């Protein structure tokens, strides 16, 4: 009996260990309309009150609840809700807005004026190459709450950390909408996102912008970027490669540190990246451009070396 008991205990411990490994990561979050206008709300002019999210990464299930200030009109009585839609975005990178890459930037879209299902799709799926997944859409009895639910393999194991919900009028003559703007899920920080992926993308974008400065209309760059995480939000990076569209045989070399401003990531505006540079940058030409100073360098090898510091664009740091 003692042997059986010990064997049972070993099995129980093993099962508990397996259960711990497979434990679901339940992620929740909610946010109100960022700029509420309750005076505009009516049964035929929906205004969002708050949106709530629940994501189970093991089951691949996602549930969204849109709470409205007023109950929606019955579509069997009026067509007034026909142009009203909703969209909810999810991502693994918060930087002013909620972003992601191909498989991690998702959205659910649908209509408020009927009972047809919504759809889940990749945000970048402009050519409709990724199959849409139907999303169940149900209304509460008073039609003040819209619940969206979907379970799909595509949703398993994603590092979703942020979301954004919007209710809007699609008519070209109207700009009416209510929006949560981007918000973090409960317990998460912008540093929990895919910043290791994004730091390399940020440097590549800076290199492409530099190529445009050197030759307007051309964003080509063949710069290879590699970054190593030093701690949470700081990376040691190096990059080297050519800007083939620029004239004169131009090559860019970068080496230094990049850090991410996780604290300010929710408040970034247009043209702000959240990345701070402390990098030595060198731009070299096989044949110096015609406007080079001094003139004796024109057509001969030359280079610019500078420090790329703070949030300024790389092209500004190099003075081109």
C-alpha positions in Angstrom: 0.0 0.0 0.0 2.9 2.3 0.8 4.4 1.6 -2.7 1.1 2.4 -4.3 0.8 5.6 -2.4 4.3 6.7 -3.3 3.6 5.9 -6.9 0.4 7.8 -6.9 2.2 10.8 -5.3 4.9 10.7 -8.0 2.2 10.7 -10.7 0.3 13.5 -9.1 3.4 15.6 -8.8 4.2 14.9 -12.5 0.7 15.8 -13.6 0.9 19.0 -11.5 4.2 19.8 -13.2 2.7 19.3 -16.6 -0.3 21.4 -15.7 2.0 24.2 -14.7 3.8 24.1 -18.0 0.6 24.2 -20.0 -1.1 26.8 -17.8 -3.0 29.3 -19.9 -1.9 32.9 -19.9 -5.2 34.9 -19.5 -4.8 38.5 -20.6 -7.4 41.1 -19.9 -7.8 44.8 -20.4 -10.4 47.5 -20.8 -10.5 51.2 -21.8 -13.1 53.9 -22.1 -13.8 56.2 -25.1 -10.8 58.5 -25.0 -12.8 61.7 -25.8 -16.4 60.9 -24.6 -19.4 62.8 -26.1 -22.4 61.3 -24.3 -24.6 64.1 -25.6 -24.2 62.7 -29.1 -25.4 59.2 -28.2 -28.7 57.8 -29.3 -30.2 54.5 -30.6 -29.2 55.5 -34.1 -25.9 57.3 -33.3 -23.9 54.8 -31.2 -21.2 56.1 -28.9 -18.9 53.7 -27.1 -18.7 53.8 -23.4 -15.9 51.2 -22.7 -14.4 48.1 -24.4 -13.1 45.0 -22.6 -10.7 42.3 -23.8 -10.1 38.7 -22.7 -7.4 36.6 -24.4 -6.4 33.0 -23.6 -3.1 32.3 -25.3 -3.3 28.5 -24.9 -6.9 28.0 -26.1 -6.4 30.7 -28.8 -9.6 32.4 -27.8 -10.4 36.1 -27.9 -13.4 37.8 -26.5 -14.2 41.5 -26.9 -17.1 43.4 -25.3 -18.2 46.7 -26.7 -20.3 48.6 -24.2 -22.4 51.5 -25.7 -24.0 54.4 -23.9 -27.4 53.7 -25.5 -29.1 50.5 -26.8 -28.9 50.1 -30.6 -32.1 50.5 -32.7 -33.7 47.4 -34.0 -32.6 46.9 -37.7 -36.0 45.5 -38.4 -37.5 48.9 -37.7 -34.9 51.3 -39.2 -31.9 51.3 -41.5 -30.2 54.2 -39.7 -27.5 52.0 -38.3 -26.5 50.7 -41.8 -23.3 52.8 -42.1 -22.0 52.1 -38.5 -19.1 49.7 -38.1 -16.6 48.7 -35.4 -13.0 47.7 -35.5 -10.8 46.3 -32.7 -7.0 46.0 -33.2 -4.5 43.9 -31.3 -0.7 43.9 -31.3 2.5 43.0 -29.6 4.2 46.5 -29.8 2.9 49.7 -28.2 4.5 52.8 -29.6 2.0 55.6 -29.7 -0.4 53.2 -31.4 -0.8 49.4 -31.0 1.2 47.7 -33.7 2.6 44.2 -34.7 4.1 42.4 -37.5 2.3 40.1 -40.1 0.9 37.5 -37.7 0.7 39.6 -34.5 -1.1 42.7 -35.8 -4.7 41.5 -35.9 -8.1 43.1 -36.1 -11.8 42.2 -35.7 -14.2 44.2 -37.9 -17.9 44.1 -38.4 -21.2 46.0 -38.5 -23.5 47.3 -35.8 -26.6 47.5 -37.9 -27.3 43.7 -38.4 -26.7 40.3 -36.9 -24.1 39.1 -39.4 -20.8 37.7 -38.1 -17.7 39.8 -37.7 -14.4 38.7 -39.1 -10.8 38.3 -37.7 -8.0 39.1 -40.1 -4.4 40.2 -40.2 -4.1 43.9 -40.3 -1.7 43.9 -43.2 -3.8 41.5 -45.3 -4.6 44.1 -48.0 -4.7 41.6 -50.8 -6.9 39.2 -48.8 -4.3 36.4 -49.0 -5.0 35.2 -45.4 -8.4 33.6 -44.9 -10.8 35.6 -42.8 -12.1 33.8 -39.6 -15.7 34.3 -38.7 -16.3 35.9 -35.3 -19.5 35.3 -33.3 -21.3 38.6 -32.6 -24.1 38.7 -30.1 -26.2 41.6 -28.6 -27.4 41.9 -25.1 -31.2 42.1 -24.5 -31.1 45.9 -24.2 -28.7 46.1 -27.2 -26.2 48.2 -25.2 -23.6 45.5 -25.3 -22.0 43.7 -28.3 -19.9 40.6 -27.5 -17.4 39.3 -30.1 -15.9 35.8 -29.6 -13.5 33.7 -31.7 -11.2 30.7 -31.2 -8.6 29.9 -33.8 -5.2 28.2 -34.1 -3.9 31.5 -35.5 -4.4 33.0 -32.0 -2.4 30.5 -30.0 0.7 31.6 -28.2 0.7 35.3 -29.3 2.3 37.9 -27.1 -0.6 40.4 -27.4 0.0 43.3 -25.1 -2.2 46.1 -26.4 -5.5 46.8 -28.2 -7.5 49.7 -29.6 -11.3 49.8 -30.3 -13.3 52.1 -32.5 -17.0 52.6 -33.4 -17.5 54.8 -36.5 -19.8 56.0 -39.2 -18.4 54.9 -42.6 -20.2 57.5 -44.7 -17.9 59.9 -46.6 -19.9 62.8 -45.4 -19.4 61.9 -41.7 -16.4 61.8 -39.4 -18.4 60.6 -36.3 -16.6 58.0 -34.2 -15.6 57.0 -30.7 -12.2 55.5 -30.0 -10.3 54.1 -27.0 -7.0 54.8 -28.7 -4.2 52.4 -27.9 -4.1 50.9 -24.4 -2.1 48.2 -22.6 -3.6 45.0 -21.3 -3.7 44.6 -17.6 -0.4 44.1 -15.9 1.7 44.8 -19.1 4.2 47.4 -19.9 5.3 48.7 -23.3 8.7 47.0 -22.6 6.9 43.6 -22.7 6.3 44.0 -26.4 8.4 42.8 -29.3 11.0 45.6 -29.0 13.9 43.3 -29.9 12.2 42.9 -33.3 11.3 46.6 -33.6 14.7 48.0 -32.8 16.2 46.4 -36.0 13.2 47.6 -38.0 13.6 51.1 -36.7 17.2 51.2 -37.8 16.3 49.9 -41.2 13.6 52.6 -41.6 16.2 55.3 -40.6 18.5 53.9 -43.3 15.8 54.0 -45.9 14.9 57.6 -44.9 18.6 58.5 -45.3 18.5 57.0 -48.8 15.6 59.3 -49.7 17.5 62.3 -48.4 20.5 61.4 -50.6 18.3 60.7 -53.6 14.6 61.8 -53.3 12.1 59.2 -54.3 14.3 56.2 -53.7 14.1 54.3 -50.4 16.4 51.3 -51.3 18.8 50.1 -48.7 20.8 46.9 -48.3 21.8 47.5 -44.7 22.2 44.4 -42.4 21.2 45.1 -38.8 22.0 43.0 -35.8 21.1 43.9 -32.2 21.8 42.2 -28.9 19.7 42.9 -25.8 21.7 44.3 -22.9 18.7 44.6 -20.6 15.0 45.2 -20.8 14.9 48.2 -23.1 18.5 48.7 -24.1 20.3 47.1 -27.0 23.8 47.0 -28.5 23.4 47.3 -32.3 25.6 47.4 -35.3 24.6 47.8 -39.0 26.5 48.0 -42.3 25.5 48.0 -45.9 25.0 50.0 -49.0 22.4 52.5 -50.1 22.3 51.4 -53.8 19.9 54.0 -55.1 22.1 56.9 -53.9 24.8 58.0 -56.4 28.4 57.7 -55.7 28.6 54.2 -54.2 27.3 55.1 -50.7 27.8 52.8 -47.7 26.4 53.3 -44.1 28.0 51.9 -40.9 26.5 52.1 -37.5 27.7 50.9 -34.1 26.3 51.8 -30.6 23.4 51.6 -28.3 19.6 52.0 -28.8 17.2 52.3 -25.9 13.4 52.3 -25.9 11.3 54.8 -23.9 8.7 52.4 -22.4 7.4 55.1 -20.0 6.5 57.5 -22.8 5.4 54.9 -25.4 1.7 55.5 -24.8 1.9 59.3 -25.4 3.9 59.4 -28.6 2.7 61.5 -31.5 3.3 61.6 -35.2 7.0 61.3 -36.3 8.0 60.1 -32.8 9.6 56.7 -32.6 10.3 56.2 -28.9 13.8 55.1 -29.7 16.9 56.9 -28.4 20.2 56.5 -30.1 23.7 56.6 -28.8 25.5 55.5 -32.0 28.6 56.2 -34.0 27.5 56.7 -37.6 29.7 56.7 -40.7 28.5 57.5 -44.3 31.1 56.9 -46.9 31.2 57.4 -50.7 33.4 55.8 -53.3 33.0 59.0 -55.3 32.2 62.1 -53.3 29.1 64.0 -54.5 29.4 67.1 -56.7 28.5 69.5 -53.8 31.2 68.1 -51.5 33.3 70.5 -49.5 36.2 71.0 -50.2 35.9 70.8 -53.9 39.1 68.8 -54.2 37.2 65.8 -52.8 34.6 65.7 -55.5 34.6 62.3 -57.3 37.1 60.9 -54.8 36.5 58.7 -51.8 35.2 60.6 -48.8 33.2 60.0 -45.6 31.2 61.6 -42.8 31.5 60.3 -39.2 29.3 61.7 -36.4 27.4 60.7 -33.2 23.7 59.9 -33.7 22.2 60.9 -30.4 18.8 61.1 -28.8 15.6 61.0 -30.9 16.8 63.0 -33.9 16.6 61.3 -37.3 19.8 59.7 -38.5 19.8 61.8 -41.7 19.7 65.0 -39.5 22.6 63.7 -37.4 24.6 63.1 -40.6 23.6 66.5 -42.0 22.3 65.3 -45.3 
